[in-house]
Amino acid sequence: KEYSVEVIKAIREKDPDNIILVGSPHWDQDIHLVADAPIKGFENLMYTVHFYAATHGKELRDRSDYALKKGIPIFVSECAGMEASGNGPINYEAWNTWINWMEANKISWISWSIADKNETCSMLNTTAANNGNWSEIDLKESGIKTREKLRDFAKTK
C-alpha cells in the first residue's frame, strides 16, 4: 500500500486526472483487503483483480462482490480460462461464469496474453505477424475465444 501511494504521487505530478490501476495483494487476489482499507486522498483509482477461471472461482468473485459493495472500483487487468499456471485446458464453463459476472458488474477486463509462447494462455500461434491484423489461423484457442467475446460485446453496444 505504501509503495502504491508513492507511485500514485509520482504519476499525479505528471498527470492529475487519468485513471490509475492499483494492484491488490497476493497476485491481485485479495481485493477484500483493499475494500477494508482503501488508499485515501486520491481520485480516479481503480483496483485490479486477476483470475484464471480453471483455478479461481466463487471465492474470488465473492471477495470482489464484497469490494464492489463497499464502493471499490475494479478493473480485471489479467484473466483467462485456464489454470493460474497459464497452462492446462480451458474451462469454458468457469470462464463464461467470470465473463458474465464482469459484464453484469460493468467491469472492464483484459485477457492474458498476446504472445506466441508454448502455453495455453498465449493467444497467438508462432505464425502470427508482429503487427496484428491476425486471421483465425494465427490464433490459438484462447485468442479465438477472447476475440469471439469481444466481437459479441461490440455487437450489443
C-alpha positions in Angstrom: 0.0 0.0 0.0 2.8 2.4 0.9 4.6 1.7 -2.4 1.4 2.3 -4.3 0.9 5.7 -2.6 4.4 6.7 -3.7 3.8 5.6 -7.3 0.4 7.4 -7.3 2.1 10.6 -6.1 4.7 10.3 -8.9 2.0 9.8 -11.5 -0.1 12.6 -10.2 2.9 15.0 -10.5 2.7 14.4 -14.3 -0.9 13.7 -14.8 -3.5 14.8 -12.3 -6.6 13.3 -13.9 -6.2 9.9 -15.6 -7.3 6.6 -14.0 -4.5 4.8 -12.2 -4.8 1.0 -11.8 -3.6 -0.1 -8.4 -2.7 -3.8 -7.6 -4.3 -5.6 -4.7 -2.3 -8.0 -2.5 -1.5 -11.7 -3.3 -1.3 -11.6 -7.1 -4.4 -9.3 -7.2 -6.5 -11.8 -5.3 -7.1 -10.1 -2.0 -9.4 -7.3 -3.2 -11.4 -7.7 0.1 -8.4 -6.3 2.0 -8.4 -3.2 -0.3 -12.1 -2.9 0.5 -11.4 -2.7 4.2 -8.5 -0.2 3.9 -8.5 1.6 0.5 -6.0 4.3 -0.3 -7.3 7.7 0.6 -6.6 11.2 -0.7 -6.6 10.5 -4.4 -9.2 10.5 -7.2 -9.6 8.1 -10.2 -8.1 5.0 -8.7 -9.2 1.5 -9.7 -8.0 -1.7 -8.1 -7.0 -4.7 -10.1 -8.1 -8.3 -9.8 -6.5 -11.2 -11.7 -8.2 -14.6 -12.3 -7.6 -17.8 -14.2 -11.0 -19.4 -14.5 -9.8 -23.0 -14.0 -8.2 -22.1 -10.7 -10.1 -19.1 -9.3 -13.8 -19.3 -8.8 -16.6 -18.3 -6.5 -14.4 -17.3 -3.6 -12.6 -14.6 -5.6 -15.9 -13.4 -7.1 -17.3 -13.2 -3.5 -14.3 -11.1 -2.5 -14.8 -8.9 -5.5 -18.5 -8.6 -4.7 -17.6 -7.5 -1.2 -15.3 -4.8 -2.6 -17.9 -3.6 -5.1 -20.5 -3.3 -2.3 -18.0 -1.1 -0.4 -17.6 1.1 -3.5 -14.2 -0.1 -4.7 -13.9 0.2 -8.4 -12.4 -2.9 -10.0 -10.6 -3.5 -13.3 -9.7 -7.1 -14.2 -6.2 -6.4 -15.7 -5.3 -10.1 -16.2 -7.6 -13.1 -16.8 -8.0 -16.2 -18.9 -9.9 -19.5 -18.9 -7.1 -21.9 -18.0 -5.2 -22.7 -14.8 -3.2 -20.0 -13.0 0.0 -21.6 -14.3 -1.1 -20.3 -17.8 -1.4 -23.9 -18.9 -3.9 -26.7 -18.8 -7.2 -27.0 -20.7 -9.5 -24.0 -20.9 -12.5 -24.4 -18.6 -15.2 -22.7 -20.7 -17.9 -23.0 -18.2 -15.9 -21.3 -15.5 -14.6 -18.7 -17.9 -18.1 -17.9 -19.1 -19.2 -17.6 -15.5 -16.5 -15.0 -14.9 -17.3 -13.1 -18.2 -21.0 -13.0 -17.3 -20.1 -11.7 -13.8 -17.8 -9.0 -15.2 -20.5 -7.9 -17.7 -23.2 -7.9 -15.0 -21.0 -5.7 -12.8 -19.8 -3.5 -15.7 -16.2 -4.4 -15.1 -13.7 -4.0 -17.9 -11.2 -6.8 -18.5 -8.1 -7.7 -20.3 -7.4 -11.3 -21.4 -3.9 -12.7 -20.9 -1.7 -13.0 -23.0 -0.9 -11.6 -26.5 2.1 -13.9 -27.1 3.1 -16.9 -29.1 4.7 -18.9 -26.3 4.1 -22.6 -25.9 1.4 -22.2 -23.2 -2.4 -22.3 -23.2 -2.8 -18.7 -22.2 -0.8 -17.3 -25.2 -3.3 -16.3 -27.8 -1.1 -16.4 -30.9 0.4 -19.1 -33.0 4.1 -18.6 -34.0 2.8 -17.8 -37.5 1.1 -14.6 -36.3 2.6 -11.4 -37.7 4.1 -8.9 -35.2 1.9 -6.1 -36.4 -1.5 -7.6 -35.8 -4.3 -8.0 -38.3 -4.5 -11.6 -37.4 -6.7 -14.2 -39.1 -8.2 -17.1 -37.2 -5.3 -19.4 -38.3 -3.0 -17.1 -36.4 -4.9 -17.5 -33.1 -4.8 -20.3 -30.5 -7.9 -21.4 -28.7 -7.6 -18.7 -26.0 -7.3 -16.0 -28.7 -10.2 -17.3 -30.7 -12.4 -17.3 -27.5 -11.3 -13.8 -26.5 -11.9 -12.3 -30.0 -15.3 -14.0 -30.1 -16.3 -12.5 -26.8 -15.0 -9.0 -27.7 -16.9 -9.2 -31.0 -20.1 -10.3 -29.2 -19.8 -7.3 -26.9 -19.2 -4.9 -29.8 -22.5 -6.2 -31.4 -24.5 -5.4 -28.3 -23.2 -1.9 -27.8 
